[in-house]
């Protein structure tokens, strides 16, 4: 009898503590939650935006939907407290602009020279399921990077798999092949790829990349290129070509990106100062363009944007707008805290910072969804080192709605994961695993 | 009868506990340092994608307690005893005789072989397999076994003692223990313990100890007096720069921590972690917290402490850290990348270069100066050494002995070199013996001095010039 009493009392105590206090003081403020989902805009059908109180307090949340706005009412309390705080309901705006159902990204420790585990993963945006497309167990722990899909189609993708016997892995449907680009054509390795909208060509930059480590500076790593050119691959003939206008030691060309009609290649270029590391503060990459027709580059390179105090990376064009990353100097913005996203209006030439997306930490790689209504971009705003993915709705006229952190099943995972998310790209459908086929290429 | 039944497992448990506690305590602590158990989705996902997930999970869970040597020894003893009890049950059910003797032999074999491993996974796997086999054997009908003869117990105890002796004498196990002791004591700044383990004799057998010994000598303020008592053959023995192994990176993270460069300490720590099964370890997390704390990067301190909070043993400590840094803003200054653009201090795989770079950036430590002087000596840069020391003020009031020897060799007069009359006399004798080509006398006079190192280097350069050995590019001998 006594035992039963104590058991019942304990159960009651647990139930009471789970339910929280019965009295709440109203607050006129929005709750301080992590991740900050107050006032963000999400696509219809997006995975639930799970959050926690930023200060770790217990809480309960109730949601109600009014049209395209979801109102979230949060009540929070200290454990064991008799009263809590009822916050002003905050809105989550729901956009009817569709978003591609998946995103692909690379997970890697934000390390220095070596790595432990690298994987190219995909995430279903309507839920929390993450799966691996391929990881570096396939190529004997070598590096895998620069995954790219043709128009977001998972059936046509490529990625580099480095290490002994490495090269570029091309996937087309069920066919998976490995090509060492340096072994064909002009003998240059491919680095950053851009798939032509027609599907037949891929422009690669071919970079000789180095890095240095600072002994006593806030920025621990500087990554730079000592040489870089742009090469063109014809997938129909598996051949690689050089373009005289895009090669040469005097200029560093990198980050190719096609216009939507495929008639223009945008890229970044800087004068090569020779001894880069001592001169790196003066290395400012411009945005350039060159025509493309019938499988050949035409005309002379044109300067699209240049700034003696800034450097451009990752141009991405959609509907006459060019989104790019601007850092103080150099070519590897993720280690630059000042790196921000900028938008260039290709018709008028106006450039402005996309304030809605930027933060005091590095905001860097970005991709447009296939309909140009959403962007996914990488940012180090949470802690300055581990890159996380944010999605934002494009309102038009160069403006975005407030971005939201890719939601996780447990919001704490945003902090607990000790890997960075690299190169986010939208996918129009889920990708099958390419692990076995890739492993076979390296088992030979 | 009942007491007799428990005799062998009791002796085995006590013996393993005592041996592990006395002979492997640092090895066990080091296992905890390089192991990882986190109750986080990523850790669980990675662990359960391994080929033996249960074994990995249990091994990871147990290893966190190895930080306390007595607990580590207790767990080791319990596991070995469980192997014995399980195998004994299995064999008795199968009717194989003498089941206890065979079981004790197998358990001791597992114990000794596991002592060679860098982690506890083999011991845990063996225990789990034995338990599973014993569990299955319980389905068999119990067999009547004959009374155990007395000699069987004595033989079993003999086997257990043999296991303990093997742990005490097998060189590989002793080396592992000594290395772990040196690494852990150095990390805790217990320099006298490091020097006690990394003696010149021990360094002759295992040169990996030498960089730790030199760090400890600096810590004790004795580098300039004792450096050449050690079998140092060049700058490569002095540190582990360019050593791409797990041990090399671990040493360098410690070195740069002591030199006041959290950036390089973190760099080497990340590199060290890449060699580990989860790309991270308890030690990595502790050190990341420490280095980021030193760098004033409290956001990352909070992140790593938050992760460590998911380790049952370190949870309390992690919470303390979180309380300590709650609300602290980061001390990083460069939000616009301007100072980064001007930063000139980059690391290279050259320690002397890195030391100079640190000095350029205003990071100055007595360890850095100590090591800079040592590099000058090891590179036989006597003019550079004399020039540098002429501008130093010796706080101890006395120039270290090796420095006196080097200064005499550089042609500095005895008084300026701070050399005693006895040392000056010894130097004169050395020069005379050298001129007379009296090798025996030269050897006797120079043993444990900088002069011996310098001569060895000159001989080597001569050998190189004669083409007898390949040239060594890093020795700019004057």
Contacts between the chains, C-beta under 8 A, distances in Angstrom:
chain1	res1	chain2	res2	distance
A	109	B	270	7.2
A	109	B	273	7.7
A	109	B	274	7.3
A	109	B	279	5.5
A	111	B	270	4.5
A	111	B	271	7.3
A	111	B	273	7.8
A	111	B	274	6.3
A	112	B	267	5.1
A	112	B	270	5.2
A	112	B	271	6.1
A	113	B	271	6.3
A	114	B	270	7.9
A	114	B	271	5.6
A	114	B	274	4.0
A	114	B	275	7.9
A	115	B	274	6.0
A	115	B	279	7.8
A	116	B	273	7.1
A	116	B	274	4.8
A	116	B	276	7.2
A	116	B	278	7.6
A	116	B	279	3.0
A	117	B	46	7.7
A	117	B	279	5.8
A	212	B	346	4.2
A	212	B	347	7.4
A	213	B	263	6.7
A	213	B	264	6.7
A	213	B	267	5.2
A	213	B	346	6.3
A	213	B	347	4.7
A	214	B	263	5.7
A	214	B	340	7.4
A	214	B	343	5.2
A	214	B	345	6.0
A	214	B	346	6.0
A	214	B	347	7.6
A	215	B	256	8.0
A	215	B	261	4.8
A	215	B	263	5.8
A	215	B	264	5.6
A	215	B	345	4.5
A	215	B	346	6.9
A	215	B	347	5.3
A	215	B	354	6.3
A	215	B	357	5.3
A	215	B	358	5.4
A	215	B	361	6.3
A	215	B	363	7.4
A	216	B	260	8.0
A	216	B	261	5.9
A	216	B	263	6.3
A	216	B	343	7.9
A	216	B	345	5.5
A	216	B	358	6.5
A	216	B	361	4.1
A	216	B	362	7.5
A	216	B	363	5.3
A	217	B	263	6.9
A	217	B	334	7.3
A	217	B	339	6.7
A	217	B	340	5.8
A	217	B	343	4.2
A	217	B	345	6.8
A	217	B	361	7.7
A	218	B	332	4.6
A	218	B	333	6.1
A	218	B	334	4.1
A	218	B	339	6.9
A	218	B	340	6.6
A	219	B	334	6.5
A	219	B	337	6.7
A	219	B	340	3.9
A	219	B	343	7.3
A	220	B	263	4.9
A	220	B	266	7.0
A	220	B	267	7.0
A	222	B	340	7.1
A	222	B	346	7.8
A	277	B	346	7.0
A	278	B	344	7.5
A	280	B	341	6.6
A	281	B	341	3.1
A	281	B	342	6.2
A	327	B	337	6.7
A	328	B	336	6.4
A	328	B	337	3.8
A	328	B	338	6.8
A	328	B	340	7.8
A	328	B	341	6.2
A	329	B	337	7.1
A	329	B	341	5.5
A	336	B	337	5.0
A	336	B	340	7.4
A	337	B	332	7.9
A	337	B	334	6.9
A	337	B	335	5.7
A	337	B	336	7.7
A	337	B	337	6.3
A	338	B	335	6.6
A	338	B	336	4.7
A	338	B	337	4.2
A	360	B	335	6.0
A	382	B	299	8.0
A	383	B	299	4.7
A	383	B	300	5.6
A	383	B	302	7.9
A	383	B	303	5.1
A	384	B	297	7.1
A	384	B	299	5.9
A	384	B	300	6.8
A	384	B	330	7.4
A	384	B	332	7.5
A	385	B	300	6.0
A	386	B	303	7.4
A	409	B	41	7.8
A	410	B	41	6.6
A	412	B	306	7.8
A	413	B	40	7.6
A	413	B	41	5.6
A	413	B	42	7.7
A	415	B	303	5.7
A	415	B	306	5.4
A	415	B	307	7.6
A	416	B	38	8.0
A	416	B	40	4.6
A	416	B	41	7.1
A	416	B	42	6.8
A	416	B	306	6.9
A	416	B	307	5.6
A	416	B	310	6.9
A	417	B	40	8.0
A	417	B	41	7.9
A	417	B	42	5.5
A	418	B	42	7.0
A	418	B	279	7.6
A	418	B	280	6.0
A	418	B	307	6.8
A	419	B	42	7.5
